[in-house]
Structures are given as structure tokens and as C-alpha cells.
């Protein structure tokens, strides 16, 4: 078994929704791509929101 398979999952990146949307917008080609990318990042658990949306359920955001 490789070291990657036994390593603990990476800690989620903590950021505000505004900062996440701004960062994704810098590289996305369209608003639809921004929405889809942010949605996927939040659902995957790789990003955790802080600030006003901390602890929000994705469907509420």
C-alpha cells in the first residue's frame, strides 16, 4: 500500500464565499463555470466556508 493511500485526507481550505468566487472567477471562462466549480468544491469537502456562510448547508447557499 502506498503512502498516499494511508495518509489522512487533506484538511479543507477555509475561505469566505466571496474570496472563493473571486479566485475561481480569475480563471473561469464563464459565470456558469464559476458556479459549477464553486459548487463542486463545496460538495467535495475540499473547501469549508468561513464568515457569514460558515456552517451553511450547500442547498442554502
ABEGO torsion letter per residue (X at the ends): XBAAAABBBBBBBBBBAAAAAAAAAAABABAAAAAAAAAAAAAAGABBBBEAABGBBAAAX
